Amino acid sequence: MIDELDLALVDAVRVAPRAPWSKLAGPLGVDPATLSRRWATLTSSGDAWVACYLSVDRLGRGLTALVEVDCLAGHVMDVAARLAAQPWVASVEIVSGGTDLVLTVAALGPAELGRCVLRHIATVPGVQSTRTSLVERTLREGSRWRDGALDPEQRRALAATVGDRKGALPSAVPPADWDTDLAIAQALGADGRMPLAELAARTGLPATSLRRRLSRLCSDGRLVLRCDVSPHLNGHALGTMLWLDVPPAELPKVVPTLAELPQVRMCAVTLGDANLVAYVVTHHPSEQRRFEQELAARFPGIRPLSRQLVFGTVKLVGRLLDENGRSAGYVPIAPADQPTRNPAR
């Protein structure tokens, strides 16, 4: 049975995904063994996990696109399953509105993205049409979203406990290496809390240099670790994709405000019909309506172009989900035209 400690544990892992249980035990008021046992139960049931991926914005290499897919009647689930099996499709959402699926696609560049959409997505049996929006920059990632399960005192204690880890970079940091960084991200995508010794065995990297590289990747934001949960833990929250048209002159004012609203799990500037997209999390349709009304009152120039209710998630940043939204498998993320490394080598 899920209780308040489980919810607080998940939010603590969101703040510090790889922090040892001994660091999280004090702020949560329990012993490390209890946290370890609780986390093992949550992960074995598929109700919680730590995902990992490389940040295109911080790397300065590669790109991300949101691809809307319209399917023939009766083919939505088959198309979703086929596309979810592809390493360059990071996420697959089943949505309402004028489209059936929204894919998050990774590619090395515009040419690779074009080939991916035209040759590998549009040709899947059951696909009727596609629309692609390029992500110019991500303003808020899912890794920054919190459920609010920690009370103010716990948040302060957690910040004091793990905050000193930031900025304390080890000396002799290895230079950036795309293939090595991708191999680390793919291995940690299977388990973001994987012990260093196991990560070294899977990537074939010496533990000492791996520790330095991992510290650098996390501190500068090139490597993103995020804790995700099933609907069983988040109270079956309502997800809505909002595609917005914002007057260019108002974009600098809207962007920082929207990105910091607690209901917004993801927000990005896009190149497509809409120039701003947000994934909004609420617990009732009336909350979603109030959110939009307050946003319109604050920024009258914003025009919603599309509103897509998320019916279900088939894949979330590499993690395959079952019909109940629980973790059921993992496909390492690799950009289109980039070969997939085997994280278990």
C-alpha positions as CSV (number, residue, x, y, z in Angstrom):
1,M,0.0,0.0,0.0
2,I,1.3,3.5,-0.9
3,D,1.6,5.9,2.0
4,E,3.0,9.3,2.7
5,L,6.5,8.0,3.2
6,D,6.5,6.5,-0.3
7,L,5.4,9.8,-1.8
8,A,8.0,11.8,0.2
9,L,10.7,9.2,-0.9
10,V,9.8,9.7,-4.5
11,D,10.1,13.5,-4.3
12,A,13.4,13.2,-2.4
13,V,14.8,11.0,-5.2
14,R,13.5,13.6,-7.7
15,V,15.7,16.2,-5.9
16,A,18.7,13.9,-5.6
17,P,18.4,10.9,-7.9
18,R,21.7,9.2,-7.0
19,A,22.1,10.3,-3.4
20,P,22.8,7.4,-1.0
21,W,20.0,6.4,1.3
22,S,22.1,7.6,4.2
23,K,21.9,11.2,2.8
24,L,18.1,11.0,2.4
25,A,17.3,9.3,5.7
26,G,17.7,12.3,7.9
27,P,15.5,14.7,6.0
28,L,12.8,12.0,5.7
29,G,13.0,11.0,9.4
30,V,13.6,7.2,8.8
31,D,16.6,4.9,8.7
32,P,18.5,4.1,5.4
33,A,17.4,0.5,5.5
34,T,13.7,1.5,5.4
35,L,14.3,3.8,2.4
36,S,16.2,1.1,0.6
37,R,13.5,-1.5,1.2
38,R,10.7,0.9,0.2
39,W,12.5,1.9,-3.0
40,A,13.1,-1.8,-3.9
41,T,9.3,-2.4,-3.5
42,L,8.4,0.6,-5.6
43,T,10.8,-0.3,-8.4
44,S,10.0,-4.1,-8.4
45,S,6.3,-3.3,-8.9
46,G,7.1,-0.8,-11.7
47,D,5.6,2.1,-9.7
48,A,8.8,4.2,-9.6
49,W,12.1,4.4,-11.5
50,V,14.9,6.8,-12.3
51,A,15.4,7.4,-16.0
52,C,18.4,9.0,-17.7
53,Y,19.1,10.8,-21.0
54,L,21.4,13.4,-22.5
55,S,20.3,17.0,-22.7
56,V,20.4,18.3,-26.3
57,D,20.2,21.9,-25.0
58,R,23.4,21.5,-22.8
59,L,25.3,19.2,-25.2
60,G,25.0,21.5,-28.2
61,R,24.7,18.4,-30.4
62,G,21.6,16.7,-31.8
63,L,18.0,17.9,-31.7
64,T,14.6,16.9,-30.3
65,A,11.3,17.0,-32.2
66,L,7.6,16.5,-31.3
67,V,5.9,14.5,-34.0
68,E,2.1,14.3,-34.1
69,V,0.9,11.1,-35.7
70,D,-2.6,10.5,-37.1
71,C,-3.6,6.8,-37.4
72,L,-6.2,4.9,-39.3
73,A,-9.2,3.8,-37.2
74,G,-8.3,0.7,-35.1
75,H,-4.5,1.0,-35.6
76,V,-3.5,3.4,-32.8
77,M,-2.2,0.8,-30.4
78,D,-0.3,-1.2,-33.0
79,V,1.3,2.0,-34.4
80,A,2.2,3.1,-30.8
81,A,3.8,-0.3,-30.0
82,R,5.8,-0.3,-33.2
83,L,7.2,3.2,-32.7
84,A,7.8,2.6,-29.0
85,A,10.3,-0.1,-29.9
86,Q,12.5,2.3,-31.8
87,P,15.5,3.8,-29.9
88,W,15.1,7.2,-31.5
89,V,11.5,7.5,-30.2
90,A,12.1,8.6,-26.6
91,S,8.4,8.9,-25.6
92,V,5.0,7.9,-27.0
93,E,1.8,9.6,-25.7
94,I,-1.8,8.6,-26.7
95,V,-3.8,11.8,-26.9
96,S,-7.2,13.3,-27.7
97,G,-8.0,16.0,-30.2
98,G,-7.0,16.3,-33.8
99,T,-4.2,13.7,-33.6
100,D,-3.7,10.2,-32.0
101,L,-0.1,10.1,-30.9
102,V,2.6,12.6,-29.9
103,L,6.1,11.3,-30.2
104,T,9.3,12.7,-28.7
105,V,12.0,12.0,-31.3
106,A,15.8,12.3,-31.0
107,A,18.0,12.9,-34.1
108,L,21.5,14.1,-34.8
109,G,20.3,16.8,-37.2
110,P,17.5,18.1,-39.4
111,A,18.4,15.8,-42.3
112,E,18.4,12.7,-40.0
113,L,15.1,13.9,-38.5
114,G,13.6,14.3,-42.0
115,R,14.6,10.8,-43.0
116,C,13.4,9.4,-39.7
117,V,9.9,11.0,-40.1
118,L,9.5,10.2,-43.9
119,R,11.0,6.8,-44.0
120,H,10.5,5.2,-40.6
121,I,7.4,6.9,-39.1
122,A,5.2,7.8,-42.0
123,T,5.6,4.3,-43.6
124,V,4.5,2.4,-40.5
125,P,1.3,0.4,-41.4
126,G,-1.7,2.3,-40.0
127,V,-0.1,5.8,-40.0
128,Q,-2.2,8.3,-42.0
129,S,-0.2,11.5,-41.6
130,T,2.4,13.3,-39.4
131,R,3.2,16.8,-38.3
132,T,6.6,17.8,-36.9
133,S,7.5,20.6,-34.5
134,L,11.2,21.1,-33.8
135,V,12.1,21.9,-30.2
136,E,14.2,25.1,-30.3
137,R,15.0,25.0,-26.6
138,T,13.6,23.3,-23.5
139,L,12.6,25.7,-20.8
140,R,11.6,23.1,-18.2
141,E,12.2,19.3,-18.2
142,G,10.3,16.7,-16.4
143,S,13.3,16.2,-14.1
144,R,12.5,19.5,-12.4
145,W,8.9,18.7,-11.7
146,R,7.9,17.9,-8.1
147,D,4.7,16.4,-6.6
148,G,4.9,18.6,-3.5
149,A,5.0,15.6,-1.1
150,L,7.9,17.1,1.0
151,D,7.0,19.6,3.6
152,P,9.0,22.9,3.8
153,E,11.2,21.5,6.7
154,Q,12.0,18.4,4.7
155,R,12.9,20.4,1.6
156,R,15.2,22.6,3.6
157,A,16.9,19.6,5.3
158,L,17.3,17.8,2.0
159,A,18.8,20.9,0.3
160,A,21.3,21.3,3.2
161,T,22.2,17.6,3.0
162,V,22.7,17.2,-0.8
163,G,23.2,20.8,-1.8
164,D,26.9,20.8,-1.0
165,R,27.5,18.2,-3.7
166,K,26.9,20.8,-6.4
167,G,29.8,22.7,-7.7
168,A,32.3,20.4,-6.0
169,L,33.8,19.0,-9.2
170,P,36.8,16.6,-9.0
171,S,40.0,17.5,-10.6
172,A,41.3,16.0,-13.9
173,V,37.8,15.8,-15.5
174,P,38.0,13.8,-18.7
175,P,37.1,15.8,-21.9
176,A,33.6,15.5,-23.5
177,D,33.2,12.4,-25.6
178,W,29.8,11.9,-27.3
179,D,30.0,8.1,-27.6
180,T,31.2,7.6,-24.0
181,D,28.5,10.0,-22.7
182,L,25.8,8.3,-24.7
183,A,26.9,4.9,-23.4
184,I,26.7,6.1,-19.8
185,A,23.2,7.6,-20.4
186,Q,22.0,4.5,-22.0
187,A,23.2,2.3,-19.1
188,L,21.7,4.6,-16.5
189,G,18.5,4.7,-18.4
190,A,17.9,1.2,-17.2
191,D,18.4,2.2,-13.6
192,G,19.5,5.7,-12.8
193,R,20.5,4.6,-9.2
194,M,22.8,1.9,-10.6
195,P,25.9,1.4,-8.3
196,L,29.1,2.8,-9.8
197,A,30.7,-0.6,-9.9
198,E,27.9,-2.1,-12.0
199,L,27.9,1.0,-14.2
200,A,31.6,0.6,-14.8
201,A,31.1,-3.1,-15.7
202,R,28.3,-2.3,-18.1
203,T,30.1,0.5,-19.9
204,G,33.6,-1.0,-19.8
205,L,34.9,2.3,-18.2
206,P,37.3,2.4,-15.2
207,A,35.4,3.3,-12.0
208,T,37.7,6.1,-11.2
209,S,37.4,8.0,-14.5
210,L,33.7,7.1,-14.6
211,R,33.1,8.8,-11.3
212,R,34.8,12.0,-12.5
213,R,32.9,11.9,-15.8
214,L,29.6,11.2,-14.2
215,S,30.1,14.1,-11.7
216,R,30.8,16.5,-14.5
217,L,27.9,15.3,-16.7
218,C,25.4,15.8,-13.9
219,S,26.8,19.1,-12.6
220,D,26.8,20.8,-15.9
221,G,23.4,19.4,-16.9
222,R,24.5,17.4,-19.9
223,L,23.2,14.2,-18.2
224,V,19.6,14.4,-16.9
225,L,18.4,12.0,-14.2
226,R,14.6,12.0,-13.4
227,C,12.4,10.0,-11.2
228,D,9.1,9.0,-12.8
229,V,6.1,7.2,-11.2
230,S,3.0,5.3,-12.3
231,P,-0.5,6.6,-12.0
232,H,-0.8,4.5,-8.9
233,L,1.5,7.0,-7.1
234,N,0.5,10.3,-8.8
235,G,-3.2,9.9,-8.1
236,H,-4.0,9.4,-11.8
237,A,-3.1,12.9,-12.6
238,L,-4.5,14.5,-15.7
239,G,-1.9,15.4,-18.4
240,T,-2.7,17.9,-21.1
241,M,-0.5,19.0,-24.0
242,L,-1.1,22.7,-24.7
243,W,0.1,24.1,-28.0
244,L,0.3,27.8,-27.8
245,D,0.8,30.7,-30.2
246,V,2.6,33.6,-28.4
247,P,3.3,36.9,-30.1
248,P,7.1,37.0,-30.7
249,A,7.4,40.3,-28.7
250,E,5.7,38.7,-25.7
251,L,7.7,35.4,-25.7
252,P,10.5,36.7,-23.4
253,K,7.9,37.6,-20.8
254,V,5.8,34.5,-21.1
255,V,8.6,32.0,-21.2
256,P,10.0,32.4,-17.6
257,T,6.6,32.6,-16.0
258,L,5.1,29.6,-17.7
259,A,8.2,27.5,-17.1
260,E,8.0,28.1,-13.3
261,L,4.3,27.3,-12.8
262,P,3.9,24.3,-10.5
263,Q,1.4,22.6,-12.9
264,V,3.8,22.7,-15.8
265,R,5.9,19.5,-16.0
266,M,7.5,20.3,-19.4
267,C,7.7,23.5,-21.4
268,A,9.6,24.2,-24.7
269,V,9.9,26.8,-27.4
270,T,9.0,25.1,-30.7
271,L,9.3,25.7,-34.5
272,G,6.0,24.7,-36.0
273,D,2.4,25.8,-36.0
274,A,2.8,26.6,-32.3
275,N,5.8,28.4,-30.9
276,L,5.4,27.2,-27.3
277,V,4.2,23.9,-25.9
278,A,3.5,22.9,-22.3
279,Y,2.7,19.6,-20.6
280,V,0.3,20.6,-17.8
281,V,-0.5,18.3,-14.9
282,T,-3.7,18.7,-12.9
283,H,-6.1,16.4,-11.1
284,H,-9.4,17.5,-12.6
285,P,-10.6,19.0,-15.9
286,S,-11.8,22.1,-13.9
287,E,-8.3,22.7,-12.7
288,Q,-7.0,22.6,-16.3
289,R,-9.7,25.1,-17.3
290,R,-8.8,27.4,-14.5
291,F,-5.1,27.1,-15.4
292,E,-5.8,28.2,-19.0
293,Q,-8.1,31.1,-17.8
294,E,-5.4,32.4,-15.4
295,L,-2.8,32.1,-18.1
296,A,-5.0,34.0,-20.6
297,A,-5.8,36.7,-18.0
298,R,-2.1,37.2,-17.3
299,F,-1.0,37.1,-21.0
300,P,-4.0,38.2,-23.2
301,G,-1.9,37.8,-26.3
302,I,-1.6,34.0,-25.9
303,R,-3.7,31.9,-28.3
304,P,-4.2,28.2,-27.7
305,L,-3.9,26.3,-31.0
306,S,-4.5,22.8,-29.7
307,R,-5.4,21.1,-26.5
308,Q,-4.6,17.4,-26.2
309,L,-5.7,15.3,-23.2
310,V,-3.2,12.5,-22.6
311,F,-5.1,9.3,-22.4
312,G,-2.1,7.1,-21.8
313,T,1.7,6.8,-22.1
314,V,3.2,3.9,-24.0
315,K,6.8,5.0,-23.5
316,L,8.4,7.6,-21.3
317,V,12.0,8.7,-21.9
318,G,13.0,5.2,-22.9
319,R,10.9,3.3,-20.4
320,L,8.2,1.1,-21.8
321,L,4.9,1.2,-19.8
322,D,2.1,-1.3,-19.5
323,E,-1.6,-0.4,-19.7
324,N,-1.6,0.6,-16.0
325,G,1.3,3.0,-16.5
326,R,3.9,0.8,-14.7
327,S,7.4,0.3,-15.9
328,A,7.5,-2.9,-18.1
329,G,10.8,-2.6,-20.1
330,Y,13.5,-0.3,-21.4
331,V,14.7,0.7,-24.8
332,P,18.0,2.7,-24.7
333,I,17.6,6.1,-26.3
334,A,19.8,6.8,-29.4
335,P,19.3,9.6,-31.9
336,A,18.2,8.7,-35.4
337,D,21.2,7.4,-37.4
338,Q,23.2,6.9,-34.2
339,P,23.9,3.2,-33.5
340,T,22.6,1.9,-30.2
341,R,25.2,0.8,-27.7
342,N,24.5,-2.4,-25.7
343,P,24.5,-1.2,-22.0
344,A,25.0,-4.7,-20.8
345,R,28.2,-5.5,-22.6
